[in-house]
């Protein structure tokens, strides 16, 4: 006995937009898919950039037992993480209008009746539910992270990481199920032919009673052409690109990055560039970083160095970026002591891992671990100065790590100790 169809959105006549249909859903999905692929690949590469296989990075692992890493993150080119994370954040933000449009185009499928007709239909419904829920979760937790706002009561890193796997698995299943629909829609109507129709010539797609098509059974008169809809979505994506991409691209566009959480400068002079965490936020006081500060070095032997002793060592200067997970980056001129020169002091020339700890008393990123290739790069510095002047307290005084290609949070500020191991 067939269940009675509930009223409202479960009835085909509830959905009346003449623009909805298999072609529109297929076209929007085809635009969205490459952006999702770029966002996903760069997201997993960002995870790999933290070198989660190193013991010293244990607190930063997103997926213990399910980490995808099989190489040490490279140091060349120095801007590799800046480009990767810029692409990740920008594509994620720019895709939002497309994501909403795609969900709008397919929303009648969420209210099909009866809910399950066959095993194949149940699989399609499951993929759609996971796809909708997964996409909203992954995209919006990512955006909240970009804005440095964490209203949820769970850890962002593991939740976002595992959520991405669920979302991508659902997406893969959904694409496999819907590929015949895409081929048929494009074969019948063409890939872009419907975009040539103006409002006067906009016609609804045919409703399929057996398939509960997303096309309307009782379409209303069109108030917008499909071309106008795609143009509106494109304008929304372009607007989001303009107000967010400047934080990664830099130059004149940086002033337009009103959505960037760290879009402005801090103070003036050589230290006038963004910071994610100020000294006050990290609870690092001038007294902690003052004249009594000593850097503790540990390898086969141990040593302690005052800042003036570090300044008396051979200094090297490199132009290197800081690129943060939130998508912003900035390139500055850093001066300090090479990490490999510090390793020699404690006989750690052959070390395979370095763990650096900060003066800040708490926080998941108060320490970071680095792989052998990062230690051997001659551009890897314990920086004492930036742009010709001493670091400010907010930028890591008395000393901070600067390693080419590393995530910004791994360029540890207010360094208190360095331990090399093999």
C-alpha positions, 0 to 999 in steps of 0.5 A: 500500500502506497503511503499518502504523500504529505502536503507542502514540499513533498508535493511536486506542485510545490516547486514551481521555478521554471529554471529548475531541471536536470540541465541546470543541476548538471550545469551548476554541478559541472562548474562546482566540481573543479572548484571542489577538487582544487579546494580538496587537494589543496586542503589535504596538501595543507595537512601534509605541510604540517608534517603530521608524521613527526612526533613533535607535531602530535598535538596538530594531527587531524586524523590519528590513524588516518593521516595522509602523508608520505613525504616531507613538506618541501621548502622550495619554492618558498611560496609553496604554502602561500599559493597552496593555502591561498588557492584553498581558501579562495576557491572555498569562498568563491564556490559558496554562491555556486554551492547554494545555487546547486543545492537550490536546483536540487532541493526537490530531491530532498522531499521525494515521496515515498522516501525509499523506493528501491535499494538503488534509490536508497543509495542515491538518497543517502549520497544526497543527504551526506553530500548536502550535510557534508558540504555545508559542514565543511564549507562553513567550518572552513569559513569560520576558521578563516574568520578565527571564530570558533562557536562550536564545541569541538576541535576544528582541525579533526572535525574539518579533516574527517568531514572532508572525507565524508563529503568527498566520499558522498560526492564521488558516489553522487557523481557516479550515480548522476553521470548518466543524467548529466550526459543525457541532459547535455546531449538533449539540450547542449552544454551551453545552449540554454544560456542563449535564451533570453527571458522571453524564450526561457522555457521549463524542462519537462517534468518526469513523473516516474523519476520525480524530476527537479523540473516543475510539474506546474511551472510558474512564469519565468522572472529570470532567464537561466543566463541571468541566473548564472550571471547573478551567481557569477557576480556573487562569486566575483564579488567574494573573490574581490573582497577576500583574495587580496589577503593572499595575492597582495598588492593593491588588492590587499586593501579590498580584502575586507573579509580578511581577518588580518587584512590591515597592518599592525602599527607602523615601520618595519614591523607593520605587517599582519599578525594572527596572535599578538603577544598579549593574546599569547600571554607573552609579556615583555618580562618573559622576553626581556634581558634575562631570556635565554635560548635553550639548545639541546642535542647530543650536548646542551647550550644556553644563549642570550640574545646578544650572543645570537646577535654576535653570530654570523647573520644571514638575510632572506626574503621569505613569506609567512603564509597562514592557514586562513589564507593570508600571506606576507613576504618580509626580509628576515635576518638571523642565525641559520638553524644548521649553525645552531645545530652545530653548537650542540653537535646535532648536524645529523639530526633528523627532527627539530622541536621548537617550543615557544614562551607562550604558556598554553596553546596547541601551536606552542611548539612545532617540529621540523623535518631534516630537509627543513633543517638543512635549507640554508634559508631556514633561520632563527630570526632576530630582525625583520626589515632591518630592525629588531622584531617587535614583541607581537612579531616574536621578539626576542627570536622566531623561526622562519622556514621557507614553505612552512605554514605560518603557525609553524614559524614559531614566535617567542622561541624558548627552546630548540631540541634536535633528535635523530 
